[in-house]
Structures are given as C-alpha cells and as structure tokens.
C-alpha cells in the first residue's frame, strides 16, 4: 500500500469528508469497545456485590418470606437475591433488620475491593 501525501490544495471537499468520516467511524468504534469493556467490568463487580441469597439460605428462609416482611414485590426481591439489580441503601438496611444481621454481612466487601 502506497501512502501519498498531498498538499491541502490537492484535496477535494469530498475527499476531506471521506477521511473525516473514516476517522470519526474508527473513533466511535473504539469508544464503543471501551464503553462495553467498562460496563462488563462494572457488571462483574455488581454481580457479586450482595450476599442476600446466602444469608437467606443460612436462615432457611426464602424470597417470598423476605418480600412479605419488607412489603416489596417478589420480583424486586428476586432481582436483589440473584444480584440482577442491587437494593438501595435504605432497602439494604431494611433487609438487614428483617434478617437480624449487620448490613456488613449482606455485602461482599473483600470481593468488591479485589475487583477495583
């Protein structure tokens, strides 16, 4: 492949637009890849963040019990238990109170710190 340098007088408006479009397309592609990587990293951290399922199992309780105790929709509690979404801090405190455990027992701090 031969690369030929032209002076700015030799470039047509359409050529400039084509090169600019190529540059922007490559930049957008790189940005998308970087953002996807960052999101996947965040998801992997979030996927391991809470221990609600473990604490429920240790106490021989289930999602339905927790949703009834908190007055929350069972689907919402299921998302928290499976780490699909994370409860708010207020909800986490309510979960800890319902399970009679410290909030720290519901959070996987060591794994979160290792992922950083």
Backbone bond lengths (Angstrom), bond angles and torsions (degrees), N, CA, C in turn:
res aa  C-N    CA-C-N  psi(-1)  N-CA   C-N-CA  omega(-1)  CA-C   N-CA-C  phi
1 X - - - 1.445 - - 1.522 108.23 -
2 X 1.286 115.90 125.17 1.468 120.71 178.86 1.518 109.69 -97.36
3 X 1.314 114.78 131.89 1.455 120.17 176.54 1.517 107.32 -105.75
4 X 1.298 114.58 121.97 1.457 120.15 -178.44 1.515 108.11 -114.75
5 X 1.300 117.09 129.05 1.463 121.44 178.55 1.528 108.54 -91.76
6 X 1.279 115.33 132.17 1.452 121.60 177.67 1.520 108.86 -112.61
7 X 1.261 115.69 152.67 1.460 118.28 171.44 1.517 107.50 -77.05
8 X 1.300 117.32 160.75 1.456 120.84 -176.53 1.526 112.05 -61.51
9 X 1.340 117.54 -22.76 1.466 120.16 178.78 1.525 111.35 -69.13
10 X 1.353 116.95 -27.28 1.463 120.83 -176.50 1.528 113.38 -82.39
11 X 1.293 117.54 -11.81 1.455 120.67 -176.23 1.530 109.83 -88.35
12 X 1.308 114.86 131.22 1.466 117.97 174.87 1.527 108.72 -84.83
13 X 1.287 115.54 163.31 1.458 121.20 179.12 1.527 110.29 -58.93
14 X 1.337 117.33 -40.82 1.466 121.56 -179.77 1.528 111.80 -65.10
15 X 1.346 117.25 -37.17 1.462 119.83 177.75 1.524 110.69 -65.97
16 X 1.315 116.28 -41.62 1.460 120.11 178.66 1.526 109.79 -61.73
17 X 1.322 116.59 -44.50 1.461 120.25 178.02 1.524 111.43 -62.27
18 X 1.312 117.87 -40.02 1.463 121.61 -179.70 1.527 110.39 -64.77
19 X 1.331 117.89 -44.50 1.460 120.64 178.44 1.525 111.04 -66.35
20 X 1.320 116.32 -40.11 1.454 120.34 178.17 1.525 110.53 -63.44
21 X 1.327 116.16 -43.60 1.464 120.68 178.38 1.529 110.80 -61.37
22 X 1.320 117.73 -42.55 1.466 121.55 178.10 1.524 110.73 -61.19
23 X 1.316 116.05 -44.89 1.469 120.35 -179.98 1.526 110.78 -62.21
24 X 1.324 116.61 -45.57 1.460 120.41 -179.30 1.527 111.24 -66.18
25 X 1.325 117.13 -36.56 1.465 120.46 178.62 1.515 110.64 -64.59
26 X 1.322 117.10 -43.91 1.465 121.23 178.79 1.520 109.68 -64.92
27 X 1.334 116.95 -42.87 1.467 120.55 179.13 1.525 111.00 -61.61
28 X 1.313 117.14 -42.01 1.460 121.20 179.32 1.526 110.56 -64.81
29 X 1.320 117.00 -41.87 1.457 121.74 179.13 1.532 110.85 -60.85
30 X 1.334 116.39 -46.20 1.464 120.86 178.95 1.526 110.44 -62.99
31 X 1.319 117.11 -41.21 1.467 121.03 178.46 1.519 111.49 -62.30
32 X 1.318 116.85 -42.07 1.462 121.14 -179.99 1.525 110.26 -63.80
33 X 1.315 116.97 -44.13 1.465 120.34 179.45 1.525 110.14 -62.76
34 X 1.328 116.98 -44.66 1.464 120.22 179.90 1.520 110.98 -62.62
35 X 1.330 117.21 -44.20 1.472 120.56 -179.55 1.520 110.86 -64.28
36 X 1.343 117.75 -41.34 1.465 120.66 178.01 1.523 110.77 -60.99
37 X 1.329 116.99 -41.74 1.465 120.84 178.22 1.520 110.45 -62.18
38 X 1.330 116.86 -45.52 1.465 120.97 -179.27 1.525 110.93 -63.05
39 X 1.323 117.27 -41.29 1.465 121.22 179.82 1.524 109.80 -66.06
40 X 1.337 117.62 -42.57 1.466 120.19 179.28 1.523 110.78 -63.08
41 X 1.329 117.43 -38.79 1.457 120.29 177.49 1.521 110.18 -63.21
42 X 1.326 116.58 -43.17 1.457 120.18 -179.74 1.520 110.36 -65.82
43 X 1.321 117.30 -40.37 1.463 120.86 179.13 1.520 110.18 -63.87
44 X 1.339 117.55 -41.20 1.466 118.97 -179.53 1.521 110.81 -65.13
45 X 1.321 117.49 -34.27 1.461 120.39 176.42 1.527 109.27 -69.40
46 X 1.327 116.63 -46.05 1.456 120.63 -177.66 1.529 111.26 -66.51
47 X 1.333 117.60 -30.93 1.454 120.74 -177.48 1.514 112.01 -64.13
48 X 1.302 118.02 -20.13 1.459 121.34 -176.82 1.524 112.08 -115.09
49 X 1.298 117.85 12.76 1.457 119.97 -168.87 1.523 114.63 -73.61
50 X 1.328 118.62 -43.64 1.470 116.73 -175.73 1.529 112.38 -111.04
51 X 1.332 114.40 159.27 1.461 122.76 -177.45 1.528 111.09 -116.14
52 X 1.300 118.01 27.32 1.465 120.52 -175.50 1.529 110.57 -59.22
53 X 1.316 117.11 -43.88 1.467 121.22 -179.15 1.535 110.64 -59.27
54 X 1.326 115.66 -44.22 1.464 120.91 -178.24 1.522 110.72 -63.14
55 X 1.332 116.43 -45.83 1.468 120.28 -178.35 1.531 110.50 -66.66
56 X 1.322 117.57 -39.15 1.472 119.80 176.25 1.530 110.13 -60.81
57 X 1.316 117.21 -44.94 1.468 120.90 -179.26 1.529 111.29 -64.60
58 X 1.319 116.63 -40.32 1.471 120.13 178.58 1.527 111.63 -60.87
59 X 1.304 116.96 -30.97 1.469 121.60 -178.45 1.529 112.12 -99.19
60 X 1.326 116.14 7.69 1.466 122.50 179.82 1.528 111.76 55.20
61 X 1.338 114.72 43.20 1.468 121.99 178.21 1.524 108.44 -115.85
62 X 1.335 116.19 167.67 1.470 119.56 -179.86 1.526 111.33 -130.29
63 X 1.324 114.48 176.03 1.464 121.55 -178.52 1.526 111.71 -59.52
64 X 1.337 115.95 -40.70 1.466 119.39 -177.79 1.528 110.33 -62.01
65 X 1.327 116.78 -43.09 1.461 120.37 177.88 1.527 110.12 -57.79
66 X 1.338 115.78 -46.40 1.465 119.92 -178.31 1.524 111.19 -65.88
67 X 1.327 117.64 -42.25 1.471 119.20 179.84 1.523 111.12 -64.83
68 X 1.334 117.55 -38.21 1.469 120.65 176.34 1.529 110.82 -65.42
69 X 1.310 116.63 -43.55 1.469 122.00 -178.26 1.532 111.20 -63.51
70 X 1.351 116.47 -37.90 1.465 120.84 -177.66 1.526 112.91 -90.04
71 X 1.332 116.89 -14.62 1.461 120.38 -175.25 1.521 111.81 70.22
72 X 1.328 115.64 32.49 1.473 121.56 -179.21 1.520 109.75 -109.26
73 X 1.315 115.92 158.64 1.450 122.14 176.41 1.533 109.33 -63.33
74 X 1.331 118.59 134.45 1.464 120.37 178.98 1.531 113.67 -57.05
75 X 1.322 117.56 -32.05 1.471 120.35 178.95 1.527 110.63 -66.03
76 X 1.323 116.80 -37.40 1.469 121.00 178.08 1.526 110.20 -65.06
77 X 1.328 116.16 -47.06 1.466 120.49 179.40 1.522 110.12 -62.24
78 X 1.322 116.65 -39.94 1.471 120.34 177.99 1.527 111.29 -59.40
79 X 1.324 117.10 -41.07 1.468 120.69 177.95 1.524 111.37 -64.39
80 X 1.315 116.88 -36.76 1.470 120.05 177.56 1.526 110.29 -67.84
81 X 1.334 115.83 -45.16 1.468 121.15 -176.05 1.532 111.00 -65.00
82 X 1.323 116.80 -36.81 1.469 120.59 -179.63 1.525 112.49 -88.40
83 X 1.314 116.84 1.75 1.467 122.88 -179.39 1.528 112.78 62.97
84 X 1.324 116.62 24.45 1.461 120.14 174.00 1.518 109.15 -69.10
85 X 1.327 115.53 -42.11 1.466 122.04 171.99 1.528 106.80 -132.76
86 X 1.309 115.36 166.48 1.458 120.28 -179.76 1.522 109.68 -111.35
87 X 1.328 116.17 141.87 1.465 118.84 177.47 1.528 110.55 -70.32
88 X 1.317 115.26 155.06 1.460 119.74 173.83 1.525 108.35 -66.59
89 X 1.306 116.09 166.88 1.459 120.21 178.39 1.528 110.32 -60.90
90 X 1.313 116.27 -40.73 1.470 120.67 177.88 1.531 110.69 -60.51
91 X 1.331 116.41 -44.38 1.462 120.66 179.52 1.530 110.71 -67.57
92 X 1.318 117.48 -37.39 1.461 121.16 179.18 1.533 110.75 -63.15
93 X 1.324 116.31 -40.53 1.465 120.49 176.71 1.528 109.90 -64.68
94 X 1.329 117.63 -41.34 1.466 121.18 178.58 1.532 110.49 -64.24
95 X 1.334 117.21 -39.43 1.473 121.25 177.74 1.530 109.77 -63.65
96 X 1.329 116.01 -45.61 1.469 120.17 179.09 1.528 110.63 -60.22
97 X 1.318 117.50 -41.76 1.467 120.84 178.49 1.529 111.17 -64.94
98 X 1.336 116.77 -42.05 1.464 120.52 179.94 1.528 110.96 -64.40
99 X 1.328 116.77 -37.86 1.466 121.33 -178.99 1.531 112.51 -87.76
100 X 1.333 115.61 -4.66 1.463 122.46 -179.20 1.532 111.89 55.45
101 X 1.334 114.37 49.56 1.466 121.57 176.76 1.525 108.28 -133.55
102 X 1.340 116.99 157.59 1.468 118.11 173.67 1.532 109.99 -68.35
103 X 1.317 116.34 150.81 1.468 121.49 179.48 1.526 110.15 -55.90
104 X 1.323 117.31 -36.90 1.463 121.51 -178.02 1.525 111.99 -58.81
105 X 1.321 116.96 -28.23 1.467 119.75 179.96 1.530 111.96 -72.08
106 X 1.320 116.65 -18.77 1.465 120.72 -179.90 1.531 112.90 -90.79
107 X 1.321 116.85 -6.86 1.467 120.54 -174.86 1.519 109.65 -116.24
108 X 1.329 116.43 133.15 1.468 121.87 177.89 1.523 108.96 -87.56
109 X 1.283 117.21 81.92 1.459 121.54 -175.18 1.521 112.49 -69.33
110 X 1.324 117.68 -42.86 1.463 119.51 -175.77 1.521 111.88 -64.04
111 X 1.332 118.38 -40.37 1.460 120.76 179.07 1.518 111.13 -69.83
112 X 1.339 116.63 -35.92 1.458 120.10 178.48 1.526 110.22 -64.92
113 X 1.329 117.48 -43.14 1.460 121.10 -180.00 1.522 111.69 -65.92
114 X 1.327 118.80 -35.20 1.461 121.71 179.50 1.515 111.42 -68.65
115 X 1.340 118.16 -31.49 1.462 122.70 -177.23 1.520 112.19 -74.16
116 X 1.321 118.50 -21.39 1.461 121.49 -175.75 1.488 112.72 -63.86
